[in-house]
Amino acid sequence: MTIFPPVVICNFFKIIENVIMARKNEINEKYILRLISNNIKRFRSLHNMSQLSLSQNTGLTHNFINDIENCKKGVSYKTLAKLSIVFNAEPYQFFLPDNIPNNEIMLYVKDLNDTVQKAVYDLTQQYLTKEKK
């Protein structure tokens, strides 16, 4: 599991908060079911995976996968964990709206990249300093 520095997590949640605030009147159970459904479909498409294949990889029934994707059923934390493992995704990714503006995503990606580069540099410096002693 990847652990992100607090500043990255804060920036990410600011982006999500902005999207949510813009849609706060639309958020309800159906909206959450639709988010999860759309993201499962997106992940299946990215992994070239059918509903049947997903059901075999998660141990969930094909009918249950179909019901989730058709917004007839929700997911438990256990189901979310199974989906996260199969798709190699973090659980929060199933709740991301598909309409986050690209410029906001790119700001998040750039911030994440900068943070990771700084962390690698800092760790390298710490290692080199210990080696000299």
Backbone torsions as a table, in degrees:
resi	resn	phi	psi	omega
1	MET	NA	136.0	179.4
2	THR	-83.5	135.2	176.9
3	ILE	-110.9	120.4	-178.5
4	PHE	-98.2	145.7	176.3
5	PRO	-61.9	151.9	-177.3
6	PRO	-54.0	-35.9	-177.4
7	VAL	-64.5	-36.6	179.1
8	VAL	-68.4	-44.0	179.7
9	ILE	-63.1	-42.6	178.6
10	CYS	-61.2	-45.5	179.7
11	ASN	-63.0	-40.7	178.8
12	PHE	-61.4	-46.3	-178.9
13	PHE	-67.9	-27.7	174.9
14	LYS	-65.0	-40.8	177.7
15	ILE	-62.6	-48.8	-179.4
16	ILE	-62.3	-40.6	179.6
17	GLU	-61.2	-41.4	178.8
18	ASN	-62.0	-43.2	178.5
19	VAL	-65.3	-43.0	-179.0
20	ILE	-65.5	-42.7	-179.9
21	MET	-61.4	-36.3	179.0
22	ALA	-69.0	-23.6	-176.2
23	ARG	-115.9	16.0	-170.1
24	LYS	-58.5	-29.1	178.6
25	ASN	-75.4	-17.0	-178.6
26	GLU	-93.5	-11.0	-173.8
27	ILE	-79.4	120.5	175.9
28	ASN	-156.8	-173.7	-176.8
29	GLU	-60.5	-40.9	-179.8
30	LYS	-63.3	-38.3	179.1
31	TYR	-62.9	-44.4	179.9
32	ILE	-64.8	-43.8	177.6
33	LEU	-59.6	-40.4	179.6
34	ARG	-66.8	-40.1	177.4
35	LEU	-59.3	-49.5	-178.4
36	ILE	-63.0	-45.0	179.5
37	SER	-58.2	-50.5	-178.7
38	ASN	-61.7	-39.1	-178.8
39	ASN	-72.6	-34.7	175.2
40	ILE	-65.1	-43.7	177.2
41	LYS	-60.3	-42.3	179.9
42	ARG	-62.5	-46.3	179.4
43	PHE	-64.5	-39.9	178.1
44	ARG	-61.5	-41.5	178.7
45	SER	-64.2	-44.3	179.4
46	LEU	-62.6	-32.2	-178.4
47	HIS	-98.6	9.3	-179.6
48	ASN	50.5	50.8	-171.8
49	MET	-122.3	133.4	176.0
50	SER	-83.3	168.7	175.2
51	GLN	-61.8	-38.5	179.7
52	LEU	-63.3	-45.0	178.6
53	SER	-62.9	-41.9	178.5
54	LEU	-62.6	-41.3	180.0
55	SER	-64.1	-38.6	178.5
56	GLN	-66.9	-38.1	-178.7
57	ASN	-75.8	-24.6	-178.3
58	THR	-101.0	-18.7	-174.7
59	GLY	82.5	7.8	176.7
60	LEU	-91.6	155.7	179.7
61	THR	-75.3	153.9	177.7
62	HIS	-60.5	-40.2	179.4
63	ASN	-62.3	-38.7	-180.0
64	PHE	-66.7	-43.6	177.0
65	ILE	-58.9	-45.1	179.6
66	ASN	-61.4	-42.6	178.7
67	ASP	-64.4	-38.1	177.5
68	ILE	-64.0	-47.5	-177.5
69	GLU	-68.0	-21.2	177.0
70	ASN	-99.0	14.5	176.0
71	CYS	60.3	28.3	177.9
72	LYS	-91.6	-24.4	-180.0
73	LYS	-137.3	152.2	175.9
74	GLY	-95.1	-175.9	-179.7
75	VAL	-121.4	146.4	175.0
76	SER	-89.2	173.0	177.3
77	TYR	-65.2	-30.0	178.3
78	LYS	-68.6	-42.7	177.7
79	THR	-65.0	-41.9	178.4
80	LEU	-61.1	-39.3	177.7
81	ALA	-64.2	-43.2	178.6
82	LYS	-61.8	-44.1	178.9
83	LEU	-64.2	-40.8	179.7
84	SER	-61.2	-41.1	-179.6
85	ILE	-66.5	-47.4	-178.1
86	VAL	-62.4	-41.9	-177.3
87	PHE	-90.4	-1.1	-177.4
88	ASN	52.9	50.5	-176.3
89	ALA	-128.0	156.7	174.0
90	GLU	-80.9	145.5	-177.8
91	PRO	-54.8	-35.5	-178.2
92	TYR	-61.8	-23.9	-176.8
93	GLN	-66.1	-17.7	178.1
94	PHE	-80.5	-8.4	-179.3
95	PHE	-109.5	4.4	-178.4
96	LEU	-76.2	131.7	175.4
97	PRO	-68.3	150.8	-179.4
98	ASP	-86.2	3.6	-177.5
99	ASN	-117.7	29.6	173.1
100	ILE	-70.1	125.4	-178.3
101	PRO	-56.5	140.4	-178.1
102	ASN	-56.0	-36.6	-178.7
103	ASN	-64.9	-34.0	177.8
104	GLU	-72.5	-37.9	176.8
105	ILE	-64.0	-42.8	-179.0
106	MET	-64.9	-34.9	175.4
107	LEU	-63.2	-42.7	178.7
108	TYR	-63.9	-46.4	-179.6
109	VAL	-62.8	-42.7	179.4
110	LYS	-63.2	-44.0	179.2
111	ASP	-62.0	-43.4	178.3
112	LEU	-62.2	-45.1	179.5
113	ASN	-61.0	-46.4	178.6
114	ASP	-60.7	-42.1	-178.7
115	THR	-65.8	-43.0	179.0
116	VAL	-64.8	-43.4	178.7
117	GLN	-60.6	-42.2	179.1
118	LYS	-65.2	-41.7	179.4
119	ALA	-62.9	-42.5	177.7
120	VAL	-63.4	-43.1	179.0
121	TYR	-61.8	-48.2	-179.7
122	ASP	-60.2	-43.7	179.3
123	LEU	-65.4	-39.1	177.7
124	THR	-62.4	-43.6	179.7
125	GLN	-64.0	-41.9	177.9
126	GLN	-62.3	-41.9	-179.9
127	TYR	-65.3	-44.5	-179.2
128	LEU	-65.8	-37.0	178.6
129	THR	-65.2	-42.4	178.4
130	LYS	-66.0	-35.6	-179.4
131	GLU	-65.9	-35.1	-178.2
132	LYS	-71.1	-25.2	-177.3
133	LYS	-78.2	NA	NA
